[in-house]
Amino acid sequence: MEKTSDATGRETAVLDGGPADGMRMTVSDRPRVIQVTYPCQPEAAPHGVRVEGVYVYRRDYRVTGEPLRYGFDIASP
């Protein structure tokens, strides 16, 4: 079975690059990926439809202490 995290508990993390550059947050159990979304304004959309831009940040495994660092993945999704 593959181990999905190498720590437990809550830690500070920072996003590096992309639209959320410098944003800090608290994460639990060192997730591999952080997803950031921004709302977009649709034109003439049906009632209840939401549109969001999605940006993916991947954990930098070279950083082992706080703040953990997540780099912008320009190729995702």
N, CA, C and O atoms as CSV, one atom per row, in Angstrom:
chain,resi,resn,atom,element,x,y,z
A,1,MET,N,N,0.843,-1.187,0.000
A,1,MET,CA,C,0.000,0.000,0.000
A,1,MET,C,C,0.883,1.243,0.000
A,1,MET,O,O,1.836,1.333,0.774
A,2,GLU,N,N,0.571,2.184,-0.854
A,2,GLU,CA,C,1.347,3.408,-0.967
A,2,GLU,C,C,1.010,4.361,0.170
A,2,GLU,O,O,-0.160,4.570,0.493
A,3,LYS,N,N,2.041,4.934,0.771
A,3,LYS,CA,C,1.846,5.931,1.817
A,3,LYS,C,C,1.537,7.268,1.165
A,3,LYS,O,O,2.265,7.709,0.276
A,4,THR,N,N,0.452,7.922,1.605
A,4,THR,CA,C,0.043,9.168,0.954
A,4,THR,C,C,0.536,10.407,1.675
A,4,THR,O,O,0.434,11.506,1.129
A,5,SER,N,N,1.061,10.272,2.869
A,5,SER,CA,C,1.602,11.438,3.573
A,5,SER,C,C,2.736,10.970,4.459
A,5,SER,O,O,2.814,9.796,4.821
A,6,ASP,N,N,3.618,11.902,4.809
A,6,ASP,CA,C,4.749,11.543,5.664
A,6,ASP,C,C,4.723,12.313,6.975
A,6,ASP,O,O,5.729,12.370,7.683
A,7,ALA,N,N,3.596,12.897,7.300
A,7,ALA,CA,C,3.455,13.618,8.564
A,7,ALA,C,C,1.975,13.660,8.929
A,7,ALA,O,O,1.103,13.458,8.084
A,8,THR,N,N,1.717,13.920,10.180
A,8,THR,CA,C,0.339,14.101,10.609
A,8,THR,C,C,0.233,15.423,11.341
A,8,THR,O,O,1.239,15.992,11.765
A,9,GLY,N,N,-0.964,15.899,11.484
A,9,GLY,CA,C,-1.162,17.156,12.179
A,9,GLY,C,C,-1.292,18.316,11.227
A,9,GLY,O,O,-1.351,18.143,10.009
A,10,ARG,N,N,-1.334,19.512,11.804
A,10,ARG,CA,C,-1.536,20.742,11.037
A,10,ARG,C,C,-0.218,21.483,10.916
A,10,ARG,O,O,0.540,21.603,11.879
A,11,GLU,N,N,0.043,21.988,9.691
A,11,GLU,CA,C,1.271,22.724,9.418
A,11,GLU,C,C,0.969,23.915,8.515
A,11,GLU,O,O,-0.028,23.924,7.793
A,12,THR,N,N,1.828,24.901,8.564
A,12,THR,CA,C,1.710,26.066,7.697
A,12,THR,C,C,2.275,25.724,6.332
A,12,THR,O,O,3.296,25.045,6.224
A,13,ALA,N,N,1.599,26.201,5.280
A,13,ALA,CA,C,2.052,26.000,3.909
A,13,ALA,C,C,1.923,27.316,3.162
A,13,ALA,O,O,1.120,28.175,3.523
A,14,VAL,N,N,2.732,27.461,2.107
A,14,VAL,CA,C,2.690,28.661,1.272
A,14,VAL,C,C,2.651,28.230,-0.193
A,14,VAL,O,O,3.302,27.261,-0.584
A,15,LEU,N,N,1.877,28.964,-1.000
A,15,LEU,CA,C,1.785,28.688,-2.427
A,15,LEU,C,C,2.812,29.534,-3.173
A,15,LEU,O,O,3.005,30.711,-2.865
A,16,ASP,N,N,3.470,28.920,-4.159
A,16,ASP,CA,C,4.556,29.560,-4.879
A,16,ASP,C,C,4.214,29.637,-6.366
A,16,ASP,O,O,4.046,28.612,-7.026
A,17,GLY,N,N,4.112,30.867,-6.889
A,17,GLY,CA,C,3.818,31.076,-8.300
A,17,GLY,C,C,2.319,31.099,-8.571
A,17,GLY,O,O,1.504,30.903,-7.669
A,18,GLY,N,N,1.976,31.340,-9.821
A,18,GLY,CA,C,0.583,31.326,-10.234
A,18,GLY,C,C,-0.257,32.422,-9.617
A,18,GLY,O,O,0.275,33.348,-9.005
A,19,PRO,N,N,-1.572,32.323,-9.775
A,19,PRO,CA,C,-2.466,33.391,-9.333
A,19,PRO,C,C,-2.580,33.538,-7.812
A,19,PRO,O,O,-3.007,34.588,-7.333
A,20,ALA,N,N,-2.213,32.523,-7.059
A,20,ALA,CA,C,-2.309,32.603,-5.600
A,20,ALA,C,C,-0.926,32.688,-4.946
A,20,ALA,O,O,-0.758,32.297,-3.791
A,21,ASP,N,N,0.056,33.198,-5.683
A,21,ASP,CA,C,1.436,33.295,-5.197
A,21,ASP,C,C,1.510,33.985,-3.842
A,21,ASP,O,O,0.976,35.078,-3.656
A,22,GLY,N,N,2.175,33.331,-2.904
A,22,GLY,CA,C,2.378,33.911,-1.578
A,22,GLY,C,C,1.268,33.622,-0.583
A,22,GLY,O,O,1.415,33.924,0.601
A,23,MET,N,N,0.171,33.050,-1.027
A,23,MET,CA,C,-0.933,32.747,-0.114
A,23,MET,C,C,-0.479,31.704,0.905
A,23,MET,O,O,0.127,30.691,0.556
A,24,ARG,N,N,-0.786,31.978,2.166
A,24,ARG,CA,C,-0.427,31.060,3.251
A,24,ARG,C,C,-1.685,30.419,3.794
A,24,ARG,O,O,-2.765,31.009,3.766
A,25,MET,N,N,-1.530,29.198,4.291
A,25,MET,CA,C,-2.668,28.462,4.836
A,25,MET,C,C,-2.171,27.403,5.808
A,25,MET,O,O,-0.969,27.168,5.935
A,26,THR,N,N,-3.097,26.782,6.476
A,26,THR,CA,C,-2.793,25.646,7.334
A,26,THR,C,C,-3.326,24.401,6.654
A,26,THR,O,O,-4.477,24.371,6.219
A,27,VAL,N,N,-2.483,23.357,6.560
A,27,VAL,CA,C,-2.887,22.095,5.948
A,27,VAL,C,C,-2.752,20.969,6.970
A,27,VAL,O,O,-1.991,21.071,7.932
A,28,SER,N,N,-3.494,19.909,6.743
A,28,SER,CA,C,-3.405,18.714,7.593
A,28,SER,C,C,-2.826,17.567,6.795
A,28,SER,O,O,-3.215,17.345,5.648
A,29,ASP,N,N,-1.912,16.846,7.384
A,29,ASP,CA,C,-1.365,15.608,6.817
A,29,ASP,C,C,-0.652,15.767,5.482
A,29,ASP,O,O,-0.596,14.818,4.699
A,30,ARG,N,N,-0.110,16.939,5.209
A,30,ARG,CA,C,0.727,17.193,4.034
A,30,ARG,C,C,0.139,16.668,2.728
A,30,ARG,O,O,0.694,15.740,2.139
A,31,PRO,N,N,-0.968,17.236,2.265
A,31,PRO,CA,C,-1.549,16.759,1.007
A,31,PRO,C,C,-0.580,16.943,-0.157
A,31,PRO,O,O,0.250,17.852,-0.143
A,32,ARG,N,N,-0.685,16.088,-1.153
A,32,ARG,CA,C,0.185,16.165,-2.324
A,32,ARG,C,C,-0.156,17.356,-3.204
A,32,ARG,O,O,0.723,17.958,-3.821
A,33,VAL,N,N,-1.456,17.696,-3.257
A,33,VAL,CA,C,-1.937,18.730,-4.175
A,33,VAL,C,C,-2.888,19.660,-3.443
A,33,VAL,O,O,-3.696,19.222,-2.623
A,34,ILE,N,N,-2.785,20.962,-3.749
A,34,ILE,CA,C,-3.742,21.969,-3.283
A,34,ILE,C,C,-4.440,22.515,-4.520
A,34,ILE,O,O,-3.788,22.859,-5.506
A,35,GLN,N,N,-5.757,22.592,-4.470
A,35,GLN,CA,C,-6.533,23.148,-5.583
A,35,GLN,C,C,-7.079,24.501,-5.171
A,35,GLN,O,O,-7.704,24.636,-4.119
A,36,VAL,N,N,-6.838,25.503,-6.007
A,36,VAL,CA,C,-7.332,26.861,-5.773
A,36,VAL,C,C,-8.346,27.167,-6.860
A,36,VAL,O,O,-8.099,26.890,-8.034
A,37,THR,N,N,-9.483,27.733,-6.486
A,37,THR,CA,C,-10.487,28.106,-7.485
A,37,THR,C,C,-10.811,29.591,-7.367
A,37,THR,O,O,-10.775,30.176,-6.284
A,38,TYR,N,N,-11.126,30.176,-8.510
A,38,TYR,CA,C,-11.570,31.560,-8.567
A,38,TYR,C,C,-12.908,31.586,-9.283
A,38,TYR,O,O,-13.045,30.964,-10.337
A,39,PRO,N,N,-13.905,32.289,-8.743
A,39,PRO,CA,C,-15.188,32.368,-9.452
A,39,PRO,C,C,-15.057,33.201,-10.721
A,39,PRO,O,O,-14.321,34.187,-10.767
A,40,CYS,N,N,-15.787,32.782,-11.745
A,40,CYS,CA,C,-15.854,33.516,-13.006
A,40,CYS,C,C,-17.304,33.944,-13.226
A,40,CYS,O,O,-18.229,33.274,-12.767
A,41,GLN,N,N,-17.496,35.047,-13.919
A,41,GLN,CA,C,-18.839,35.553,-14.186
A,41,GLN,C,C,-19.335,35.012,-15.519
A,41,GLN,O,O,-18.879,35.465,-16.569
A,42,PRO,N,N,-20.263,34.047,-15.503
A,42,PRO,CA,C,-20.783,33.530,-16.775
A,42,PRO,C,C,-21.739,34.526,-17.425
A,42,PRO,O,O,-22.370,35.335,-16.744
A,43,GLU,N,N,-21.835,34.457,-18.728
A,43,GLU,CA,C,-22.786,35.284,-19.474
A,43,GLU,C,C,-23.985,34.426,-19.858
A,43,GLU,O,O,-23.829,33.375,-20.480
A,44,ALA,N,N,-25.170,34.870,-19.491
A,44,ALA,CA,C,-26.422,34.199,-19.847
A,44,ALA,C,C,-26.423,32.717,-19.473
A,44,ALA,O,O,-26.858,31.882,-20.266
A,45,ALA,N,N,-25.946,32.387,-18.288
A,45,ALA,CA,C,-25.926,30.994,-17.834
A,45,ALA,C,C,-27.267,30.629,-17.200
A,45,ALA,O,O,-27.942,31.493,-16.642
A,46,PRO,N,N,-27.655,29.366,-17.282
A,46,PRO,CA,C,-28.883,28.927,-16.619
A,46,PRO,C,C,-28.789,29.141,-15.109
A,46,PRO,O,O,-27.692,29.159,-14.550
A,47,HIS,N,N,-29.928,29.301,-14.457
A,47,HIS,CA,C,-29.976,29.519,-13.019
A,47,HIS,C,C,-29.215,28.405,-12.286
A,47,HIS,O,O,-29.403,27.221,-12.568
A,48,GLY,N,N,-28.376,28.795,-11.366
A,48,GLY,CA,C,-27.652,27.840,-10.540
A,48,GLY,C,C,-26.308,27.393,-11.087
A,48,GLY,O,O,-25.561,26.707,-10.388
A,49,VAL,N,N,-25.984,27.759,-12.307
A,49,VAL,CA,C,-24.710,27.352,-12.898
A,49,VAL,C,C,-23.602,28.240,-12.354
A,49,VAL,O,O,-23.721,29.465,-12.339
A,50,ARG,N,N,-22.529,27.611,-11.911
A,50,ARG,CA,C,-21.340,28.331,-11.457
A,50,ARG,C,C,-20.180,27.992,-12.373
A,50,ARG,O,O,-20.077,26.871,-12.869
A,51,VAL,N,N,-19.316,28.955,-12.594
A,51,VAL,CA,C,-18.121,28.750,-13.401
A,51,VAL,C,C,-16.927,29.165,-12.548
A,51,VAL,O,O,-16.926,30.245,-11.958
A,52,GLU,N,N,-15.909,28.303,-12.484
A,52,GLU,CA,C,-14.728,28.598,-11.681
A,52,GLU,C,C,-13.465,28.241,-12.447
A,52,GLU,O,O,-13.404,27.221,-13.133
A,53,GLY,N,N,-12.463,29.094,-12.320
A,53,GLY,CA,C,-11.136,28.775,-12.830
A,53,GLY,C,C,-10.438,27.906,-11.799
A,53,GLY,O,O,-10.508,28.192,-10.603
A,54,VAL,N,N,-9.764,26.847,-12.243
A,54,VAL,CA,C,-9.114,25.898,-11.335
A,54,VAL,C,C,-7.604,25.980,-11.540
A,54,VAL,O,O,-7.111,25.947,-12.668
A,55,TYR,N,N,-6.888,26.088,-10.431
A,55,TYR,CA,C,-5.429,26.145,-10.446
A,55,TYR,C,C,-4.901,25.093,-9.479
A,55,TYR,O,O,-5.425,24.933,-8.376
A,56,VAL,N,N,-3.858,24.377,-9.901
A,56,VAL,CA,C,-3.322,23.274,-9.107
A,56,VAL,C,C,-1.914,23.616,-8.635
A,56,VAL,O,O,-1.091,24.124,-9.396
A,57,TYR,N,N,-1.659,23.331,-7.379
A,57,TYR,CA,C,-0.341,23.509,-6.760
A,57,TYR,C,C,0.109,22.166,-6.209
A,57,TYR,O,O,-0.645,21.499,-5.500
A,58,ARG,N,N,1.335,21.766,-6.532
A,58,ARG,CA,C,1.869,20.480,-6.085
A,58,ARG,C,C,2.935,20.687,-5.016
A,58,ARG,O,O,3.720,21.634,-5.066
A,59,ARG,N,N,2.941,19.782,-4.058
A,59,ARG,CA,C,3.882,19.889,-2.943
A,59,ARG,C,C,5.320,19.726,-3.410
A,59,ARG,O,O,5.624,18.855,-4.224
A,60,ASP,N,N,6.197,20.567,-2.889
A,60,ASP,CA,C,7.634,20.489,-3.151
A,60,ASP,C,C,8.228,19.601,-2.065
A,60,ASP,O,O,8.358,20.028,-0.918
A,61,TYR,N,N,8.589,18.371,-2.415
A,61,TYR,CA,C,9.070,17.397,-1.434
A,61,TYR,C,C,10.474,17.707,-0.922
A,61,TYR,O,O,10.940,17.079,0.028
A,62,ARG,N,N,11.151,18.675,-1.549
A,62,ARG,CA,C,12.469,19.074,-1.032
A,62,ARG,C,C,12.336,19.874,0.254
A,62,ARG,O,O,13.282,19.947,1.038
A,63,VAL,N,N,11.175,20.472,0.479
A,63,VAL,CA,C,10.920,21.261,1.685
A,63,VAL,C,C,10.329,20.328,2.731
A,63,VAL,O,O,9.241,19.784,2.543
A,64,THR,N,N,11.049,20.145,3.832
A,64,THR,CA,C,10.606,19.179,4.846
A,64,THR,C,C,10.079,19.835,6.113
A,64,THR,O,O,9.502,19.158,6.964
A,65,GLY,N,N,10.269,21.140,6.249
A,65,GLY,CA,C,9.789,21.846,7.440
A,65,GLY,C,C,8.837,22.966,7.064
A,65,GLY,O,O,8.612,23.243,5.886
A,66,GLU,N,N,8.287,23.599,8.074
A,66,GLU,CA,C,7.351,24.697,7.841
A,66,GLU,C,C,8.085,25.963,7.413
A,66,GLU,O,O,9.199,26.208,7.876
A,67,PRO,N,N,7.491,26.763,6.549
A,67,PRO,CA,C,6.248,26.464,5.868
A,67,PRO,C,C,6.490,25.480,4.726
A,67,PRO,O,O,7.473,25.592,3.993
A,68,LEU,N,N,5.577,24.509,4.584
A,68,LEU,CA,C,5.625,23.623,3.428
A,68,LEU,C,C,5.409,24.478,2.192
A,68,LEU,O,O,4.760,25.522,2.269
A,69,ARG,N,N,5.938,24.056,1.060
A,69,ARG,CA,C,5.829,24.855,-0.156
A,69,ARG,C,C,5.121,24.044,-1.233
A,69,ARG,O,O,5.409,22.867,-1.452
A,70,TYR,N,N,4.181,24.718,-1.898
A,70,TYR,CA,C,3.430,24.122,-3.003
A,70,TYR,C,C,3.637,24.983,-4.233
A,70,TYR,O,O,3.312,26.170,-4.225
A,71,GLY,N,N,4.179,24.390,-5.296
A,71,GLY,CA,C,4.470,25.132,-6.519
A,71,GLY,C,C,3.349,25.031,-7.538
A,71,GLY,O,O,2.712,23.987,-7.681
A,72,PHE,N,N,3.117,26.125,-8.239
A,72,PHE,CA,C,2.073,26.201,-9.265
A,72,PHE,C,C,2.395,25.225,-10.390
A,72,PHE,O,O,3.517,25.195,-10.896
A,73,ASP,N,N,1.405,24.429,-10.775
A,73,ASP,CA,C,1.559,23.473,-11.882
A,73,ASP,C,C,0.847,24.044,-13.106
A,73,ASP,O,O,-0.371,23.918,-13.238
A,74,ILE,N,N,1.601,24.665,-13.986
A,74,ILE,CA,C,1.012,25.350,-15.144
A,74,ILE,C,C,0.350,24.368,-16.109
A,74,ILE,O,O,-0.514,24.767,-16.890
A,75,ALA,N,N,0.738,23.091,-16.069
A,75,ALA,CA,C,0.208,22.092,-16.999
A,75,ALA,C,C,-1.112,21.462,-16.520
A,75,ALA,O,O,-1.731,20.706,-17.269
A,76,SER,N,N,-1.541,21.754,-15.312
A,76,SER,CA,C,-2.761,21.141,-14.781
A,76,SER,C,C,-3.879,22.154,-14.749
A,76,SER,O,O,-3.618,23.355,-14.683
A,77,PRO,N,N,-5.083,21.715,-14.793
A,77,PRO,CA,C,-5.537,20.377,-15.217
A,77,PRO,C,C,-5.573,20.266,-16.714
A,77,PRO,O,O,-5.930,19.215,-17.246
